[in-house]
Amino acid sequence: MARAIWTGSITFGLVSIPVGLFSATVDHTIHFHQFERGTADRVRNQRVNERTGEVVEYSDIVKGADIGEGEHVIVEPDELDAVAPGRSRSLEIMDFVDLREIDPVYYQRTYWLGPAGEQNAGPYALLLEALRRTERAAIGTFVMRGKEYLAAVRAAEKVLAMETLYFADEIRDPAEEIPNLPEKRPTKGRELDMATQLIESMSGPWRPRNYRDAYQERVQKLIEDKRAGREIVTEAEPAEATEMSGLLAALERSVAAAKDRSKGTKPASRNGASKNGASKNGASKGGAGRGKQPDLADANKSELLKLARKHDIPGRSSMSREELAEAIRAAEGSARQAS
């Protein structure tokens, strides 16, 4: 069983419910040590005096706040301790708000709250059910590890969840931070209709187990392959951004592909075989004297994209590997007929 990382009480009005705080998530990031290339020597960080180059003991380090123009205000550790929030054992609720009114941008990290002892399970269950029925979140503050947090307590399926929140002045205004934001929203047009249709055709229930951290899996496989002495294969480059001129065609193909998936229709064969039995290299079964199309079956997506650019195929950046191969075959066939 996990140990609580903080214990205290949820307090509101005259009610006090003892709880324990537990991490709701786990970090699977693969961490590395640093080594000097070509050696087995570890590289370690040291606190070094910038002027003398000598190592400085931790007890001799003070903090300095940058006030501009190369000047700093030096603050001693005991001065910081004097203004730090006191040790707190209560999560003091100030308001109950509609959970839907909290913009997800304010969410920082999720924790589970559990009752501190069997004797507190009853009041805990009452708060859990009351929050569920009202669809409200309890907003309050608490102190953990010398820092004060804003938090929202909400009802999860069988447990109280607590989200630490950013304060309002910690949220950046996107209009001030991000260039090239569109000034007007499209209200009509075929592109908008197709984009809406694509979203609807790809919509489904939220199933978190359908998604995984593919990058961490590749890092782990890289480590295992290098340990076993196997060859390392680099993945193909990502697709190009869709140009506005090819957006409608890309949307139409995407909608059609989504409909095929929903009907269980299989995508085009990876080896490019046609219904009349064309072989992997594009020649028919009778094959003699007909000439061979370029072999696209073993080309990766990056190579196919280069061929698609050569033929100026619209919407190529949003195509799947199979769609690219099919479009290239069609373009090459048209070119041969024209010649």
C-alpha positions, 0 to 999 in steps of 0.5 A: 500500500502507498504511503500518504505524502501529506495528511491533514483535514478538509475543513469547511464551515464546522466540518472537518474530515481527516484525509491522506494525500496520495499520488494519482499518477506515475512517471514512466520517463526513462532517466539517464546518467551522464558519461564522458563520450568514449569513457566509462566516467560519470559526469557530475554537476558541481556548484562552482564559483563563477569567478574563481572556478572553485567548488562552493559548499552548499552551506555557503550558498545564499540566493539572489533575486535579479532586479535588472542591469546585473544587480541582485538582492541577496536573501539569506535562508532564514529570511526566506523561512520567516516569510514562508507559509507555516506548517499546515494540516488543513485543506481550507475550503473557501468556495464550491464552484461548478466543475464545468467552469474550471478551464483545464488550463488551470489544472496542474497535477492530480492526487487522490484523497483517502479517508484517514482511518476507518472511523472517517470513512462515513463523513468522507463518503458523504462529501464524495456523494454530495460533490457528485450530485451537485457536480461541484468542486471544492476550492481551497488552499493548503500547504505542502513542503513549504509551499502554498497550493490552490486546489480543487477537490472533486468527486471521481468514480470511487474516490475524492480527487484533488487537483492542484491549480495554477493561480490566475496570474500564472496563466499566460494570455494566448493573444499576447504570447502566440503570433499569427492567431486567426482574427476571424472564425470561419462560419461556413464553407465546404472546408468547414463542413468537411472538417466537421464531418471528419470530426464526427466520423472519428468521434467515439467514447474516451478510452484512455487505454487506447493511447500509449507513450510510443516514444518511451517504448521506442527509447526502451527498445533502443536500450534493449537493442543496443544491449543485445547488439542489434541494429538500430532503425530510425523511424521515417520523418513526420508528414509535411503540413497540409497546404491550404490549396490541398486542404479540401482534398485531404479532408475528403480523403480523410472522411472516406477513410474514417467511414471505411474504418467504421464499416470494417473495410480493409485499407489498400494492400501494403504491397499494392496488389490490384483487384486484377491480381497485379503482383508486388512489382506492379506487373500483371500475372501475364507480366511479359512485355508490359513493363514494371512499375516502380516498387512502392511496397517496401518504400517508407513514408518519407520516400513516398512523400518525396515521390508525391512531391515530384508528382505534385499530388495535392493533400499528400502531407495528410495521406497514410502510407497506403494512400500515398502509394495508391496516389503515386501509382495513379499519377505515374499511370496518367503520366504514361498514358499522356506520353 
